[in-house]
Amino acid sequence: MSSFMLFRTNESEPKYTTRSVDTVIFESSAKWPKYLGKASAIQMYTAAALSTQIIVTLPETATMLEKIATAGPLASLSDAVAVIFFGAKYIGERVITNVTSVRTVGQREESVKITVAGGLRTKTFECLPKDLKFVTKDEKGMCTIKINRTTFWLDTSKAQELQEQSLNILLSGKPLLVRKGKLKKASRV
């Protein structure tokens, strides 16, 4: 008789996970009113659809003046609501609510995670500290920051949590944690 040895092949292999340390540098309590973007978007599309429907359903004998007099006010309303919608979207997508420093164990570079209060939803993206450029700060605490070529606003007066020294270091384009090269064993004492 021969004996068979059974080996388990269903055992899970050890999973290697990366560990990252998130440090909140700035967190704002001010939130962008989300209803403004959604409501103005609905009004804009509804007014545009209604004015289009009115123009299409007018009789063929209607003159151009009658078409303009009928659909003109709705088209004007649609334009006004579109200005409000895109203006709110532009301003909302430039207001920074959170700045977090992210350090991943094993990587040399430190990144900055930024949350922006959008007109329709919040957006989060990461960038390197060298991509941040501090432009101005007024007496009320409103900072103007450029990330690559886009201008953002950060209001330090409405901060729920603020580490001002760390924020100043990041806004100057430097990482918070500076890693030095390895020391030789002889120089360690």
C-alpha positions in Angstrom: 0.0 0.0 0.0 1.2 3.4 -0.7 0.5 6.3 1.6 -0.6 9.7 0.4 0.2 12.9 2.1 -2.4 15.6 1.8 -1.3 19.1 1.5 -3.6 22.0 2.0 -3.4 24.4 -0.9 -6.4 26.6 0.2 -4.4 28.4 2.9 -4.2 32.1 2.3 -0.9 33.6 1.6 0.3 36.4 3.9 -1.0 39.7 2.5 1.4 42.7 2.6 -0.4 45.9 3.2 1.0 49.3 3.1 0.6 51.5 6.1 0.0 55.2 5.8 -0.1 57.8 8.5 -2.7 60.6 7.9 -2.2 63.8 9.9 -5.0 66.4 9.6 -3.4 69.8 9.2 -6.6 71.9 8.5 -10.2 71.0 8.8 -12.9 73.6 8.2 -16.3 73.6 9.8 -17.8 75.6 7.0 -19.6 73.5 4.4 -20.7 74.6 1.0 -24.5 74.6 0.6 -25.0 71.6 -1.7 -28.6 72.5 -2.5 -27.5 75.6 -4.4 -25.7 73.6 -7.1 -28.4 70.9 -7.5 -31.3 73.3 -7.5 -29.8 75.7 -10.0 -28.9 72.8 -12.2 -32.5 71.5 -12.2 -33.8 74.9 -12.9 -31.4 75.5 -15.8 -32.2 72.2 -17.6 -35.9 72.6 -17.0 -36.0 76.2 -18.4 -34.0 75.1 -21.4 -36.2 72.1 -22.1 -39.4 74.2 -21.6 -38.3 77.0 -24.0 -37.2 74.4 -26.6 -40.6 72.7 -26.3 -42.5 76.0 -26.7 -40.5 76.9 -29.8 -41.0 73.4 -31.4 -44.8 73.3 -30.7 -45.6 76.8 -32.0 -47.6 76.7 -35.2 -45.8 77.1 -38.5 -47.6 80.3 -39.2 -45.9 82.0 -36.2 -43.6 84.8 -37.1 -40.1 85.2 -35.8 -41.2 88.0 -33.5 -43.9 85.8 -32.0 -41.3 83.0 -31.4 -38.9 85.4 -29.7 -41.7 87.0 -27.6 -42.9 83.6 -26.4 -39.6 81.8 -25.7 -37.4 84.8 -25.0 -38.2 85.3 -21.3 -37.7 81.5 -20.7 -34.4 81.5 -22.5 -33.4 84.6 -20.5 -34.4 82.8 -17.3 -32.4 79.8 -18.4 -29.3 81.9 -19.1 -29.6 83.6 -15.6 -30.0 80.2 -13.9 -27.0 78.9 -15.9 -24.9 81.8 -14.7 -25.9 81.1 -11.1 -25.2 77.3 -11.6 -21.8 77.6 -13.2 -20.8 80.5 -10.8 -21.7 78.4 -7.8 -20.0 75.4 -9.2 -16.8 77.5 -9.9 -16.7 79.0 -6.4 -17.6 75.8 -4.7 -15.0 73.7 -6.4 -12.3 76.2 -5.2 -13.0 76.2 -1.5 -10.7 73.9 0.5 -12.3 72.2 3.5 -9.6 69.7 4.6 -5.8 69.4 4.2 -4.2 66.2 5.3 -0.6 65.2 5.2 -0.2 61.5 4.1 3.0 59.6 4.8 3.2 56.0 3.5 5.7 53.7 5.2 8.5 52.8 2.8 8.1 55.7 0.4 10.3 58.7 0.4 7.8 61.2 -0.8 5.1 62.7 1.4 1.8 63.7 -0.2 -1.0 66.1 0.7 -4.6 65.0 0.4 -6.9 68.0 -0.2 -10.7 67.9 0.1 -12.6 70.6 -1.8 -16.3 71.5 -1.2 -17.9 71.1 -4.6 -21.1 72.6 -5.9 -22.6 69.1 -6.3 -20.3 66.9 -4.3 -17.0 67.0 -2.4 -13.9 66.2 -4.3 -10.6 64.7 -2.9 -7.3 64.7 -4.6 -3.6 64.2 -3.7 -0.6 66.3 -4.7 3.0 66.7 -3.6 4.0 69.6 -1.3 6.1 71.1 -4.1 2.9 71.5 -6.2 1.4 73.9 -3.6 2.2 77.6 -3.9 1.1 80.1 -1.3 -0.1 83.4 -3.0 -1.6 85.7 -0.4 -3.3 85.9 3.0 -5.6 88.7 4.0 -6.3 90.1 7.5 -9.4 87.9 7.9 -7.4 84.7 7.4 -8.4 83.9 3.8 -5.5 82.2 2.0 -5.1 82.1 -1.8 -3.3 79.0 -2.9 -2.2 77.7 -6.3 -2.0 74.0 -7.0 -0.3 73.6 -10.3 -2.3 76.3 -12.3 -5.6 76.2 -10.4 -6.4 78.8 -7.7 -8.0 77.6 -4.4 -9.2 79.4 -1.3 -8.6 78.3 2.3 -10.3 80.1 5.1 -8.3 79.7 8.3 -10.8 81.9 10.3 -13.4 79.1 10.1 -11.0 76.3 11.0 -12.3 73.6 13.3 -8.8 72.1 13.5 -5.7 74.0 12.5 -2.0 73.3 12.9 -0.7 76.6 11.7 3.0 75.9 11.7 2.5 72.6 9.7 0.2 74.4 7.3 2.8 77.1 6.7 5.5 74.5 6.0 3.3 72.7 3.5 2.2 76.0 1.8 5.9 76.9 1.4 6.2 73.8 -0.8 8.3 71.7 1.7 7.3 68.3 3.2 6.7 68.1 6.9 9.0 65.1 7.4 12.5 65.5 6.0 14.2 62.1 5.6 17.9 62.2 5.7 20.2 59.7 4.1 21.3 56.5 5.9 24.1 57.0 8.4 27.1 54.7 8.3 27.5 52.3 11.2 30.8 53.9 12.3 29.2 57.3 12.7 26.4 56.0 14.9 27.2 56.6 18.6 
